[in-house]
Amino acid sequence: MNKLLIAGKIAIVIHLSMMLSLMLCGCTNRNPSAGKEFATPVNLKKNDKVSVFDFFSKIEIIPLETTSHSLMACAWGEPAKTIMNEGNYYFLDRSMIFIFDSEGNFLKKIDRRGKGPEEYISISDFNINRFNNNIEILSERGRYINVYDSTGDRFIERIQLPNEIPVVYFFSM
C-alpha cells in the first residue's frame, strides 16, 4: 500500500515538473522582429463616412405587444438569446421562451419548468432545429435536451447528455 502511495506521489511530481518546463519553454520569444516598432500610417485629415446602410439594406423597429403574459423580466436588460424562424421571433428570458410574430404580436410563451418527464429544470440555451423546426431546450442542470414541436405545445422526446462530457451550457457560439 505504501509503495502505491509513493509511486503516486512520484507520478504527480514528474507530471508537475513536465508542466512547469513546458510553460517555461512557451514563454520564450521566438519572434525575430520582437522589440522593433511597427508603424501604420493614418491620414487624420481624410474624413471617411460609413453609413449603417453600407452594411444593411433595411432597418426595422418592431414594437413588441405588451400584455400581462408577454412581459419579460430580462435580468440584464435584454433577452439571453433571440432567434427568428419562419417569421416568428423567439426570445429566451430566464426560464421561459416568448414567441412573437413578425408584427410584434405576442403569440405564446413556453414555460414548462418542473421536474416532470415533459418539463425542464432550467434553460441555459435553446435552438430551433433547422431540419424539422422543433424547439430544443438545453437544461444544463438536468444534463438533457427536451425537444418540443414547433409551437412548443407537444413534447417529443428527452435526449440525455452523456456523463462523460462536461456540463454543456450552449448549443453553439
Buried (B, 14 or more C-beta within 10 A) or exposed (E): EEEEEEEEEEEEEEEEEEEEEEEEEEEEEEEEEEEEEEEEEEEEEEEEEEEEEEEEEEEEEEEBBEEEEBEBEEEEEEBBBEBEBEEBBBBBBBBBBBBBEEEBBBBBBBBBBEEEEEBBBEBBBBBBEEEEEBBBBBBBEBBBBBBBEBEBEEBBEBEEBEEEEEEBEEEEE
